[in-house]
Amino acid sequence: MIKVGSSLVAGDGGLSTRHASAIGLAVARLIASGHEVLLVSSGAVAAGRAVLGSGLAFCLARQNEPANTRQKARPDPKALPARQALAALGQAGVVALWQRFFDQPVAQVLLTHDDLRNRRRYLNARATLRGLLALGAVPVINENDTVAVDELKLGDNDNLAAHVAILMQADLLVLLSDVDGLFDRDPRRDSTAQPILRVRRITPALRAAAGGAGSGVGTGGMATKLEAAARAGEAGITTLVINGTSYAALDALQNDRLIGTRFDHPRSRVAARKTWLKNLPPAAGRLLIDAGAAKAIAQRGASLLPRGLVAVHGEFARGDAVQLVQLKRGVEVPLARGLCQYSAGECSRLIGARSDEIGTRLGFAYTPELVHRDDLVLIAARSAT
């Protein structure tokens, strides 16, 4: 997961290939070496300004109107509606910029925080991105700035990249900026600032030293990079902060070396996800499973397949947490908790089915499992019988 900041793609009055070309080449080489790469790219507002001519076209079109009318009609370029309009104008330019560097097709994906909070939309977004990668495309992701208020106020593409990295269970989050990584002080103001090559724990003192936005083009800064690194770390994902203007840093990235700052994750990805699942609110639905499925899940870490399903209780949607229970001496005993890939109604139609029968019974199939082992955590002893 690579995030490219505005300062790396914006030039005088629009988008620039000055740094983007080297980044594009590095990404192309990563893809050629077998990596799956997703991009979060800033620059839509800057590109929109170029399309609009910094608002001059609008003003010229109204030059013959009365002065008082023109004054009321002109949008404030710093106001949110104007920035949203600029983002809408510039999105096509951002996609076109990156397409010129890849043989693979580039796909635009616009997300909002709601897409990442709503479980059904979260799963749909993940399925779309996985589908694009399977097709060999390069997803270029951005906040849907035309409707997302928070993004344009906070300039949080760093955290958007972290959210998408978690969504896709990425191996690595790379934040490209115009500085050489994290320093103990602002290197732009203090020439004696020392680089911090590795961060094992993000402390309040480190956050205080991060400061605010550095570029006049972007809306983020080192502080948001620390937030993104902390968020990704909680999910077991390592974060790198690298200078995207440095050919040496980009070359090192392609060769599994680092010139920049590495943020370690405090725990494994599996442990992070299992802890999250275990602490979810009580599940709305229950899946009653047979003894064979219970044993496979408890002792072999298997997924729950429809063939092991006996009964469905409660109402739940796709992506909701459910309890897996087994019947012992006529009593339902909780075994595990997980995220179900099908709704309650769909699960009821899949009771006892083979995985290859899902499409026939429902007319579609999301996954061959009802609950994948990566989305499942035991909440009882492992001695299922």
Sequence and secondary structure as in RCSB ss.txt:
>XXXX:A:sequence
MIKVGSSLVAGDGGLSTRHASAIGLAVARLIASGHEVLLVSSGAVAAGRAVLGSGLAFCLARQNEPANTRQKARP
DPKALPARQALAALGQAGVVALWQRFFDQPVAQVLLTHDDLRNRRRYLNARATLRGLLALGAVPVINENDTVAVD
ELKLGDNDNLAAHVAILMQADLLVLLSDVDGLFDRDPRRDSTAQPILRVRRITPALRAAAGGAGSGVGTGGMATK
LEAAARAGEAGITTLVINGTSYAALDALQNDRLIGTRFDHPRSRVAARKTWLKNLPPAAGRLLIDAGAAKAIAQR
GASLLPRGLVAVHGEFARGDAVQLVQLKRGVEVPLARGLCQYSAGECSRLIGARSDEIGTRLGFAYTPELVHRDD
LVLIAARSAT
>XXXX:A:secstr
 EEE HHHHEETTEE STTHHHHHHHHHHHHHTT    EEE  HHHHHHHHHTTTHHHHHHTTTS HHHHHHHS 
 TTSHHHHHHHHHHHHHHHHHHHHTT SS EEEEEE HHHHHSHHHHHHHHHHHHHHHHTT EEEEEE TTT HH
HHHH  HHHHHHHHHHHTT SEEEEEESSSSEESS TTT TT  EE EESS  HHHHHHH S   SS S  HHHH
HHHHHHHHHTT EEEEEETT HHHHHHHHTT  SEEEE  SS HHHHHHHHHHTS   SEEEEE HHHHHHHHHH
   B GGGEEEEES   TT EEEEEEEETTEEEEEEEEE SS HHHHHHTTT  GGGHHHHHS  S S SB GGG
EEE S S   
